[in-house]
Amino acid sequence: MIEKACLKCKRIVTGKQCPICKTSKLSTKWKGFVIILDAKNSEIAKEMSLTEGKYALKVK
Ligand SMILES: [Zn+2]
């Protein structure tokens, strides 16, 4: 299964649409990722305003 990253929120998705932004603007050119398990207690999540999930660090 190809994992794509949302161009807007950088979330990594396997479908055709980002479940957060509802956009289909996804990129296969991404590098590195972070997994947010507990958004409420994560400094990274707060800083980047993310919810639980997997996010790409760099998206082209
Ligand atoms: Zn998104």
N, CA, C, O and the ligand as a Tripos MOL2 file, in Angstrom:
@<TRIPOS>MOLECULE
protein
  241   239    61     0     0
PROTEIN
NO_CHARGES

@<TRIPOS>ATOM
      1 N           0.8430   -1.2020    0.0000 N.3       1 MET1
      2 CA          0.0000    0.0000    0.0000 C.3       1 MET1
      3 C           0.8800    1.2550    0.0000 C.2       1 MET1
      4 O           1.8110    1.3660    0.7970 O.2       1 MET1
      5 N           0.5820    2.1830   -0.8860 N.am      2 ILE2
      6 CA          1.4000    3.4020   -0.9680 C.3       2 ILE2
      7 C           0.9010    4.4230    0.0510 C.2       2 ILE2
      8 O          -0.2860    4.7390    0.1300 O.2       2 ILE2
      9 N           1.8490    4.9160    0.8140 N.am      3 GLU3
     10 CA          1.5020    5.9460    1.7830 C.3       3 GLU3
     11 C           1.7840    7.3110    1.1770 C.2       3 GLU3
     12 O           2.8720    7.5660    0.6600 O.2       3 GLU3
     13 N           0.7960    8.1750    1.2500 N.am      4 LYS4
     14 CA          0.9390    9.5280    0.7180 C.3       4 LYS4
     15 C           0.7830   10.5330    1.8480 C.2       4 LYS4
     16 O           0.1230   10.2730    2.8540 O.2       4 LYS4
     17 N           1.4030   11.6750    1.6570 N.am      5 ALA5
     18 CA          1.2970   12.7150    2.6700 C.3       5 ALA5
     19 C           0.4240   13.8560    2.1680 C.2       5 ALA5
     20 O           0.5330   14.2880    1.0200 O.2       5 ALA5
     21 N          -0.4350   14.3280    3.0430 N.am      6 CYS6
     22 CA         -1.3120   15.4520    2.7170 C.3       6 CYS6
     23 C          -0.4660   16.7190    2.6000 C.2       6 CYS6
     24 O           0.3700   16.9910    3.4620 O.2       6 CYS6
     25 N          -0.6780   17.4810    1.5490 N.am      7 LEU7
     26 CA          0.1090   18.6970    1.3400 C.3       7 LEU7
     27 C          -0.2610   19.7850    2.3410 C.2       7 LEU7
     28 O           0.5300   20.6900    2.6060 O.2       7 LEU7
     29 N          -1.4280   19.6950    2.8770 N.am      8 LYS8
     30 CA         -1.9130   20.7350    3.7790 C.3       8 LYS8
     31 C          -1.4790   20.4990    5.2260 C.2       8 LYS8
     32 O          -0.8610   21.3690    5.8390 O.2       8 LYS8
     33 N          -1.8020   19.3210    5.7730 N.am      9 CYS9
     34 CA         -1.5050   19.0780    7.1840 C.3       9 CYS9
     35 C          -0.3890   18.0620    7.3720 C.2       9 CYS9
     36 O           0.0000   17.7800    8.5050 O.2       9 CYS9
     37 N           0.1330   17.5080    6.2830 N.am     10 LYS10
     38 CA          1.2350   16.5550    6.3090 C.3      10 LYS10
     39 C           0.8670   15.1910    6.8850 C.2      10 LYS10
     40 O           1.7490   14.3660    7.1250 O.2      10 LYS10
     41 N          -0.3750   14.9500    7.1000 N.am     11 ARG11
     42 CA         -0.7790   13.6540    7.6170 C.3      11 ARG11
     43 C          -0.5310   12.5810    6.5570 C.2      11 ARG11
     44 O          -0.7520   12.8060    5.3670 O.2      11 ARG11
     45 N          -0.0730   11.4250    7.0030 N.am     12 ILE12
     46 CA          0.1740   10.3350    6.0740 C.3      12 ILE12
     47 C          -1.0890    9.4980    5.9510 C.2      12 ILE12
     48 O          -1.6220    8.9880    6.9370 O.2      12 ILE12
     49 N          -1.5450    9.3720    4.7310 N.am     13 VAL13
     50 CA         -2.7790    8.6360    4.4760 C.3      13 VAL13
     51 C          -2.5400    7.5480    3.4240 C.2      13 VAL13
     52 O          -1.6370    7.6550    2.5940 O.2      13 VAL13
     53 N          -3.3490    6.5240    3.4750 N.am     14 THR14
     54 CA         -3.2340    5.4490    2.4900 C.3      14 THR14
     55 C          -4.3870    5.4870    1.4910 C.2      14 THR14
     56 O          -4.3730    4.7750    0.4870 O.2      14 THR14
     57 N          -5.3690    6.3090    1.7710 N.am     15 GLY15
     58 CA         -6.5020    6.4130    0.8540 C.3      15 GLY15
     59 C          -6.2820    7.4980   -0.1820 C.2      15 GLY15
     60 O          -5.1510    7.9070   -0.4430 O.2      15 GLY15
     61 N          -7.3750    7.9580   -0.7680 N.am     16 LYS16
     62 CA         -7.2850    8.9760   -1.8120 C.3      16 LYS16
     63 C          -7.5410   10.3760   -1.2700 C.2      16 LYS16
     64 O          -7.4230   11.3670   -1.9910 O.2      16 LYS16
     65 N          -7.8920   10.4400    0.0070 N.am     17 GLN17
     66 CA         -8.2790   11.7140    0.5820 C.3      17 GLN17
     67 C          -7.7670   11.8330    2.0150 C.2      17 GLN17
     68 O          -7.7300   10.8490    2.7530 O.2      17 GLN17
     69 N          -7.3770   13.0370    2.3970 N.am     18 CYS18
     70 CA         -6.9540   13.2580    3.7770 C.3      18 CYS18
     71 C          -8.1890   13.2740    4.6760 C.2      18 CYS18
     72 O          -9.1260   14.0270    4.4090 O.2      18 CYS18
     73 N          -8.2120   12.4640    5.7310 N.am     19 PRO19
     74 CA         -9.3870   12.4200    6.6060 C.3      19 PRO19
     75 C          -9.5710   13.6940    7.4260 C.2      19 PRO19
     76 O         -10.6590   13.9560    7.9390 O.2      19 PRO19
     77 N          -8.5090   14.4830    7.5490 N.am     20 ILE20
     78 CA         -8.5770   15.7150    8.3390 C.3      20 ILE20
     79 C          -9.0360   16.8930    7.4750 C.2      20 ILE20
     80 O         -10.0120   17.5660    7.8070 O.2      20 ILE20
     81 N          -8.3370   17.1370    6.3740 N.am     21 CYS21
     82 CA         -8.6400   18.3020    5.5320 C.3      21 CYS21
     83 C          -9.6470   18.0070    4.4360 C.2      21 CYS21
     84 O         -10.1610   18.9290    3.8020 O.2      21 CYS21
     85 N          -9.9320   16.7460    4.2060 N.am     22 LYS22
     86 CA        -10.8320   16.3270    3.1200 C.3      22 LYS22
     87 C         -10.3040   16.7580    1.7560 C.2      22 LYS22
     88 O         -11.0740   16.9820    0.8220 O.2      22 LYS22
     89 N          -8.9960   16.8690    1.6550 N.am     23 THR23
     90 CA         -8.4110   17.2440    0.3870 C.3      23 THR23
     91 C          -7.8120   16.0110   -0.2810 C.2      23 THR23
     92 O          -7.4070   15.0590    0.3860 O.2      23 THR23
     93 N          -7.7640   16.0470   -1.5920 N.am     24 SER24
     94 CA         -7.1440   14.9390   -2.3130 C.3      24 SER24
     95 C          -5.7570   15.3350   -2.8140 C.2      24 SER24
     96 O          -5.1500   14.6290   -3.6200 O.2      24 SER24
     97 N          -5.2670   16.4790   -2.3240 N.am     25 LYS25
     98 CA         -3.9340   16.9220   -2.7030 C.3      25 LYS25
     99 C          -2.8980   16.2130   -1.8440 C.2      25 LYS25
    100 O          -2.4770   16.7100   -0.7990 O.2      25 LYS25
    101 N          -2.5000   15.0350   -2.3190 N.am     26 LEU26
    102 CA         -1.5660   14.2090   -1.5860 C.3      26 LEU26
    103 C          -0.2720   14.0580   -2.3780 C.2      26 LEU26
    104 O          -0.2720   14.1100   -3.6070 O.2      26 LEU26
    105 N           0.8180   13.8730   -1.6620 N.am     27 SER27
    106 CA          2.1020   13.7220   -2.3220 C.3      27 SER27
    107 C           2.7730   12.4230   -1.9080 C.2      27 SER27
    108 O           2.7130   12.0170   -0.7470 O.2      27 SER27
    109 N           3.4060   11.7860   -2.8640 N.am     28 THR28
    110 CA          4.1540   10.5740   -2.5420 C.3      28 THR28
    111 C           5.6050   10.9210   -2.2000 C.2      28 THR28
    112 O           6.3820   10.0730   -1.7600 O.2      28 THR28
    113 N           5.9450   12.2030   -2.4170 N.am     29 LYS29
    114 CA          7.3180   12.6400   -2.1470 C.3      29 LYS29
    115 C           7.4360   13.2600   -0.7650 C.2      29 LYS29
    116 O           7.4290   14.4790   -0.5970 O.2      29 LYS29
    117 N           7.5430   12.3690    0.2210 N.am     30 TRP30
    118 CA          7.7010   12.8630    1.5880 C.3      30 TRP30
    119 C           8.8410   12.1110    2.2530 C.2      30 TRP30
    120 O           9.1990   11.0040    1.8500 O.2      30 TRP30
    121 N           9.4010   12.7360    3.2790 N.am     31 LYS31
    122 CA         10.5310   12.1280    3.9820 C.3      31 LYS31
    123 C          10.3510   12.1980    5.4830 C.2      31 LYS31
    124 O           9.9780   13.2280    6.0430 O.2      31 LYS31
    125 N          10.6290   11.0720    6.1150 N.am     32 GLY32
    126 CA         10.5810   11.0230    7.5690 C.3      32 GLY32
    127 C           9.1730   11.1960    8.0960 C.2      32 GLY32
    128 O           8.3120   11.7530    7.4140 O.2      32 GLY32
    129 N           8.9360   10.7270    9.2950 N.am     33 PHE33
    130 CA          7.6010   10.9120    9.8600 C.3      33 PHE33
    131 C           7.6290   10.9240   11.3760 C.2      33 PHE33
    132 O           8.5620   10.4220   12.0040 O.2      33 PHE33
    133 N           6.6020   11.4970   11.9440 N.am     34 VAL34
    134 CA          6.4160   11.4440   13.3890 C.3      34 VAL34
    135 C           5.0630   10.7980   13.6470 C.2      34 VAL34
    136 O           4.1200   10.9750   12.8750 O.2      34 VAL34
    137 N           4.9780   10.0480   14.7360 N.am     35 ILE35
    138 CA          3.6950    9.4610   15.0960 C.3      35 ILE35
    139 C           3.2320   10.1320   16.3850 C.2      35 ILE35
    140 O           3.9150   10.0940   17.4080 O.2      35 ILE35
    141 N           2.0760   10.7350   16.3100 N.am     36 ILE36
    142 CA          1.4920   11.3770   17.4840 C.3      36 ILE36
    143 C           0.5130   10.3860   18.1290 C.2      36 ILE36
    144 O          -0.5080   10.0310   17.5410 O.2      36 ILE36
    145 N           0.8450    9.9540   19.3370 N.am     37 LEU37
    146 CA         -0.0010    8.9850   20.0330 C.3      37 LEU37
    147 C          -0.9570    9.6850   20.9980 C.2      37 LEU37
    148 O          -2.1160    9.2970   21.1420 O.2      37 LEU37
    149 N          -0.4480   10.7140   21.6470 N.am     38 ASP38
    150 CA         -1.2450   11.4260   22.6260 C.3      38 ASP38
    151 C          -1.1100   12.9280   22.3620 C.2      38 ASP38
    152 O          -0.2230   13.5890   22.9020 O.2      38 ASP38
    153 N          -1.9900   13.4430   21.5360 N.am     39 ALA39
    154 CA         -1.8980   14.8300   21.0810 C.3      39 ALA39
    155 C          -1.9590   15.8330   22.2330 C.2      39 ALA39
    156 O          -1.3290   16.8890   22.1760 O.2      39 ALA39
    157 N          -2.7180   15.5010   23.2760 N.am     40 LYS40
    158 CA         -2.8880   16.4430   24.3870 C.3      40 LYS40
    159 C          -1.6190   16.6190   25.1950 C.2      40 LYS40
    160 O          -1.3840   17.6780   25.7790 O.2      40 LYS40
    161 N          -0.7960   15.5710   25.2260 N.am     41 ASN41
    162 CA          0.4170   15.6460   26.0180 C.3      41 ASN41
    163 C           1.6860   15.7110   25.1820 C.2      41 ASN41
    164 O           2.7890   15.5130   25.6900 O.2      41 ASN41
    165 N           1.5210   15.9860   23.9150 N.am     42 SER42
    166 CA          2.6780   16.0520   23.0310 C.3      42 SER42
    167 C           3.0210   17.4890   22.6740 C.2      42 SER42
    168 O           2.1780   18.2370   22.1790 O.2      42 SER42
    169 N           4.2670   17.8660   22.9310 N.am     43 GLU43
    170 CA          4.7080   19.2250   22.6100 C.3      43 GLU43
    171 C           4.7260   19.4450   21.1060 C.2      43 GLU43
    172 O           4.3830   20.5210   20.6170 O.2      43 GLU43
    173 N           5.1310   18.4070   20.3780 N.am     44 ILE44
    174 CA          5.1830   18.5190   18.9110 C.3      44 ILE44
    175 C           3.7720   18.7260   18.3640 C.2      44 ILE44
    176 O           3.5450   19.5580   17.4860 O.2      44 ILE44
    177 N           2.8450   17.9630   18.8940 N.am     45 ALA45
    178 CA          1.4630   18.0570   18.4340 C.3      45 ALA45
    179 C           0.8860   19.4440   18.6970 C.2      45 ALA45
    180 O           0.1730   20.0070   17.8660 O.2      45 ALA45
    181 N           1.2110   19.9810   19.8710 N.am     46 LYS46
    182 CA          0.7130   21.3150   20.2100 C.3      46 LYS46
    183 C           1.3060   22.3570   19.2880 C.2      46 LYS46
    184 O           0.6080   23.2350   18.7810 O.2      46 LYS46
    185 N           2.5980   22.2460   19.0820 N.am     47 GLU47
    186 CA          3.3130   23.2010   18.2460 C.3      47 GLU47
    187 C           2.8110   23.1850   16.8040 C.2      47 GLU47
    188 O           2.6500   24.2310   16.1760 O.2      47 GLU47
    189 N           2.5690   21.9820   16.2960 N.am     48 MET48
    190 CA          2.1510   21.8490   14.9080 C.3      48 MET48
    191 C           0.6380   21.6980   14.7780 C.2      48 MET48
    192 O           0.1240   21.4740   13.6820 O.2      48 MET48
    193 N          -0.0640   21.8210   15.8840 N.am     49 SER49
    194 CA         -1.5210   21.6200   15.9700 C.3      49 SER49
    195 C          -1.9920   20.3700   15.2270 C.2      49 SER49
    196 O          -2.7810   20.4360   14.2850 O.2      49 SER49
    197 N          -1.4820   19.2420   15.6870 N.am     50 LEU50
    198 CA         -1.8160   17.9530   15.0880 C.3      50 LEU50
    199 C          -2.7390   17.1520   15.9950 C.2      50 LEU50
    200 O          -2.8280   17.3920   17.1990 O.2      50 LEU50
    201 N          -3.4180   16.2020   15.3820 N.am     51 THR51
    202 CA         -4.1890   15.2420   16.1560 C.3      51 THR51
    203 C          -3.4340   13.9130   16.1080 C.2      51 THR51
    204 O          -2.3900   13.8310   15.4610 O.2      51 THR51
    205 N          -3.9240   12.8960   16.7620 N.am     52 GLU52
    206 CA         -3.2660   11.5930   16.7530 C.3      52 GLU52
    207 C          -3.1370   11.0720   15.3210 C.2      52 GLU52
    208 O          -4.0560   11.1950   14.5110 O.2      52 GLU52
    209 N          -2.0060   10.5030   15.0390 N.am     53 GLY53
    210 CA         -1.8020    9.9440   13.7100 C.3      53 GLY53
    211 C          -0.3520   10.0140   13.2920 C.2      53 GLY53
    212 O           0.5300   10.2910   14.1050 O.2      53 GLY53
    213 N          -0.1160    9.7650   12.0400 N.am     54 LYS54
    214 CA          1.2330    9.7250   11.4870 C.3      54 LYS54
    215 C           1.4060   10.9110   10.5380 C.2      54 LYS54
    216 O           0.5720   11.1480    9.6640 O.2      54 LYS54
    217 N           2.4830   11.6380   10.7210 N.am     55 TYR55
    218 CA          2.7110   12.8360    9.9200 C.3      55 TYR55
    219 C           4.0930   12.8450    9.2980 C.2      55 TYR55
    220 O           5.0690   12.4140    9.9110 O.2      55 TYR55
    221 N           4.1620   13.3370    8.0840 N.am     56 ALA56
    222 CA          5.4400   13.4570    7.4040 C.3      56 ALA56
    223 C           6.1770   14.6840    7.9090 C.2      56 ALA56
    224 O           5.5600   15.6910    8.2560 O.2      56 ALA56
    225 N           7.4990   14.5960    7.9470 N.am     57 LEU57
    226 CA          8.2920   15.7380    8.3650 C.3      57 LEU57
    227 C           8.5110   16.6930    7.1990 C.2      57 LEU57
    228 O           8.4600   17.9130    7.3580 O.2      57 LEU57
    229 N           8.7550   16.1180    6.0260 N.am     58 LYS58
    230 CA          8.9630   16.9470    4.8400 C.3      58 LYS58
    231 C           8.0820   16.4440    3.7090 C.2      58 LYS58
    232 O           8.0800   15.2540    3.3920 O.2      58 LYS58
    233 N           7.3400   17.3500    3.1070 N.am     59 VAL59
    234 CA          6.5010   17.0070    1.9700 C.3      59 VAL59
    235 C           6.8620   17.9220    0.8140 C.2      59 VAL59
    236 O           6.9550   19.1400    0.9660 O.2      59 VAL59
    237 N           7.0620   17.3110   -0.3390 N.am     60 LYS60
    238 CA          7.3890   18.1240   -1.5190 C.3      60 LYS60
    239 C           6.1380   18.3580   -2.3520 C.2      60 LYS60
    240 O           6.2020   19.0200   -3.3880 O.2      60 LYS60
    241 ZN         -4.6030   16.9850    5.5060 Zn       61 ZN61
@<TRIPOS>BOND
     1     1     2 1
     2     2     3 1
     3     3     4 2
     4     3     5 am
     5     5     6 1
     6     6     7 1
     7     7     8 2
     8     7     9 am
     9     9    10 1
    10    10    11 1
    11    11    12 2
    12    11    13 am
    13    13    14 1
    14    14    15 1
    15    15    16 2
    16    15    17 am
    17    17    18 1
    18    18    19 1
    19    19    20 2
    20    19    21 am
    21    21    22 1
    22    22    23 1
    23    23    24 2
    24    23    25 am
    25    25    26 1
    26    26    27 1
    27    27    28 2
    28    27    29 am
    29    29    30 1
    30    30    31 1
    31    31    32 2
    32    31    33 am
    33    33    34 1
    34    34    35 1
    35    35    36 2
    36    35    37 am
    37    37    38 1
    38    38    39 1
    39    39    40 2
    40    39    41 am
    41    41    42 1
    42    42    43 1
    43    43    44 2
    44    43    45 am
    45    45    46 1
    46    46    47 1
    47    47    48 2
    48    47    49 am
    49    49    50 1
    50    50    51 1
    51    51    52 2
    52    51    53 am
    53    53    54 1
    54    54    55 1
    55    55    56 2
    56    55    57 am
    57    57    58 1
    58    58    59 1
    59    59    60 2
    60    59    61 am
    61    61    62 1
    62    62    63 1
    63    63    64 2
    64    63    65 am
    65    65    66 1
    66    66    67 1
    67    67    68 2
    68    67    69 am
    69    69    70 1
    70    70    71 1
    71    71    72 2
    72    71    73 am
    73    73    74 1
    74    74    75 1
    75    75    76 2
    76    75    77 am
    77    77    78 1
    78    78    79 1
    79    79    80 2
    80    79    81 am
    81    81    82 1
    82    82    83 1
    83    83    84 2
    84    83    85 am
    85    85    86 1
    86    86    87 1
    87    87    88 2
    88    87    89 am
    89    89    90 1
    90    90    91 1
    91    91    92 2
    92    91    93 am
    93    93    94 1
    94    94    95 1
    95    95    96 2
    96    95    97 am
    97    97    98 1
    98    98    99 1
    99    99   100 2
   100    99   101 am
   101   101   102 1
   102   102   103 1
   103   103   104 2
   104   103   105 am
   105   105   106 1
   106   106   107 1
   107   107   108 2
   108   107   109 am
   109   109   110 1
   110   110   111 1
   111   111   112 2
   112   111   113 am
   113   113   114 1
   114   114   115 1
   115   115   116 2
   116   115   117 am
   117   117   118 1
   118   118   119 1
   119   119   120 2
   120   119   121 am
   121   121   122 1
   122   122   123 1
   123   123   124 2
   124   123   125 am
   125   125   126 1
   126   126   127 1
   127   127   128 2
   128   127   129 am
   129   129   130 1
   130   130   131 1
   131   131   132 2
   132   131   133 am
   133   133   134 1
   134   134   135 1
   135   135   136 2
   136   135   137 am
   137   137   138 1
   138   138   139 1
   139   139   140 2
   140   139   141 am
   141   141   142 1
   142   142   143 1
   143   143   144 2
   144   143   145 am
   145   145   146 1
   146   146   147 1
   147   147   148 2
   148   147   149 am
   149   149   150 1
   150   150   151 1
   151   151   152 2
   152   151   153 am
   153   153   154 1
   154   154   155 1
   155   155   156 2
   156   155   157 am
   157   157   158 1
   158   158   159 1
   159   159   160 2
   160   159   161 am
   161   161   162 1
   162   162   163 1
   163   163   164 2
   164   163   165 am
   165   165   166 1
   166   166   167 1
   167   167   168 2
   168   167   169 am
   169   169   170 1
   170   170   171 1
   171   171   172 2
   172   171   173 am
   173   173   174 1
   174   174   175 1
   175   175   176 2
   176   175   177 am
   177   177   178 1
   178   178   179 1
   179   179   180 2
   180   179   181 am
   181   181   182 1
   182   182   183 1
   183   183   184 2
   184   183   185 am
   185   185   186 1
   186   186   187 1
   187   187   188 2
   188   187   189 am
   189   189   190 1
   190   190   191 1
   191   191   192 2
   192   191   193 am
   193   193   194 1
   194   194   195 1
   195   195   196 2
   196   195   197 am
   197   197   198 1
   198   198   199 1
   199   199   200 2
   200   199   201 am
   201   201   202 1
   202   202   203 1
   203   203   204 2
   204   203   205 am
   205   205   206 1
   206   206   207 1
   207   207   208 2
   208   207   209 am
   209   209   210 1
   210   210   211 1
   211   211   212 2
   212   211   213 am
   213   213   214 1
   214   214   215 1
   215   215   216 2
   216   215   217 am
   217   217   218 1
   218   218   219 1
   219   219   220 2
   220   219   221 am
   221   221   222 1
   222   222   223 1
   223   223   224 2
   224   223   225 am
   225   225   226 1
   226   226   227 1
   227   227   228 2
   228   227   229 am
   229   229   230 1
   230   230   231 1
   231   231   232 2
   232   231   233 am
   233   233   234 1
   234   234   235 1
   235   235   236 2
   236   235   237 am
   237   237   238 1
   238   238   239 1
   239   239   240 2
@<TRIPOS>SUBSTRUCTURE
     1 MET1         2 RESIDUE 1 A MET
     2 ILE2         6 RESIDUE 1 A ILE
     3 GLU3        10 RESIDUE 1 A GLU
     4 LYS4        14 RESIDUE 1 A LYS
     5 ALA5        18 RESIDUE 1 A ALA
     6 CYS6        22 RESIDUE 1 A CYS
     7 LEU7        26 RESIDUE 1 A LEU
     8 LYS8        30 RESIDUE 1 A LYS
     9 CYS9        34 RESIDUE 1 A CYS
    10 LYS10       38 RESIDUE 1 A LYS
    11 ARG11       42 RESIDUE 1 A ARG
    12 ILE12       46 RESIDUE 1 A ILE
    13 VAL13       50 RESIDUE 1 A VAL
    14 THR14       54 RESIDUE 1 A THR
    15 GLY15       58 RESIDUE 1 A GLY
    16 LYS16       62 RESIDUE 1 A LYS
    17 GLN17       66 RESIDUE 1 A GLN
    18 CYS18       70 RESIDUE 1 A CYS
    19 PRO19       74 RESIDUE 1 A PRO
    20 ILE20       78 RESIDUE 1 A ILE
    21 CYS21       82 RESIDUE 1 A CYS
    22 LYS22       86 RESIDUE 1 A LYS
    23 THR23       90 RESIDUE 1 A THR
    24 SER24       94 RESIDUE 1 A SER
    25 LYS25       98 RESIDUE 1 A LYS
    26 LEU26      102 RESIDUE 1 A LEU
    27 SER27      106 RESIDUE 1 A SER
    28 THR28      110 RESIDUE 1 A THR
    29 LYS29      114 RESIDUE 1 A LYS
    30 TRP30      118 RESIDUE 1 A TRP
    31 LYS31      122 RESIDUE 1 A LYS
    32 GLY32      126 RESIDUE 1 A GLY
    33 PHE33      130 RESIDUE 1 A PHE
    34 VAL34      134 RESIDUE 1 A VAL
    35 ILE35      138 RESIDUE 1 A ILE
    36 ILE36      142 RESIDUE 1 A ILE
    37 LEU37      146 RESIDUE 1 A LEU
    38 ASP38      150 RESIDUE 1 A ASP
    39 ALA39      154 RESIDUE 1 A ALA
    40 LYS40      158 RESIDUE 1 A LYS
    41 ASN41      162 RESIDUE 1 A ASN
    42 SER42      166 RESIDUE 1 A SER
    43 GLU43      170 RESIDUE 1 A GLU
    44 ILE44      174 RESIDUE 1 A ILE
    45 ALA45      178 RESIDUE 1 A ALA
    46 LYS46      182 RESIDUE 1 A LYS
    47 GLU47      186 RESIDUE 1 A GLU
    48 MET48      190 RESIDUE 1 A MET
    49 SER49      194 RESIDUE 1 A SER
    50 LEU50      198 RESIDUE 1 A LEU
    51 THR51      202 RESIDUE 1 A THR
    52 GLU52      206 RESIDUE 1 A GLU
    53 GLY53      210 RESIDUE 1 A GLY
    54 LYS54      214 RESIDUE 1 A LYS
    55 TYR55      218 RESIDUE 1 A TYR
    56 ALA56      222 RESIDUE 1 A ALA
    57 LEU57      226 RESIDUE 1 A LEU
    58 LYS58      230 RESIDUE 1 A LYS
    59 VAL59      234 RESIDUE 1 A VAL
    60 LYS60      238 RESIDUE 1 A LYS
    61 ZN61       241 GROUP 0 **** ****
